[in-house]
Amino acid sequence: MSQQLTNFLSQLATDNDLVDAFKNDKAGTMKQHDISDEHIDLVVNKKYDEIQNILGANYSIANNDIIKAYKN
């Protein structure tokens, strides 16, 4: 599990300011939160299965317009 990616996607579920920043510049916002280029690619290209594998069984993702993680 990537703690940075997990924390970032979880924060997207609750932080409207982060959602706005993410909508305006997905890669830039993720870089500011120390997300690796590999994980940025997964999110930007909506590779849901790979993201779920990284998050693990304790998290579910909402794969709408913006991917958000929720703790099970």
LINZI-V980260 format. One record per residue. SS is DSSP state (H for helix, E for strand, - for the rest). D_FIRST is the distance of its C-alpha to the first C-alpha in whole Angstrom. Layout:
# LINZI-V980260
SS;D_FIRST  SS;D_FIRST
This chain:
# LINZI-V980260
-;0  -;4  H;6  H;9  H;8  H;8  H;11  H;13  H;13  H;13  H;16  H;17  -;18  -;21  -;22  H;25  H;25  H;22  H;22  H;26  H;24  H;22  H;24  H;27  -;24  H;21  H;20  H;22  H;20  H;17  H;18  H;19  -;16  -;15  -;13  -;13  H;15  H;13  H;11  H;15  H;16  H;14  H;15  H;18  -;19  -;17  -;16  H;15  H;14  H;11  H;10  H;10  H;8  H;5  H;5  -;6  -;10  -;10  E;11  E;13  E;14  E;18  E;18  -;22  -;23  -;20  E;16  E;15  E;13  E;14  E;13  -;15
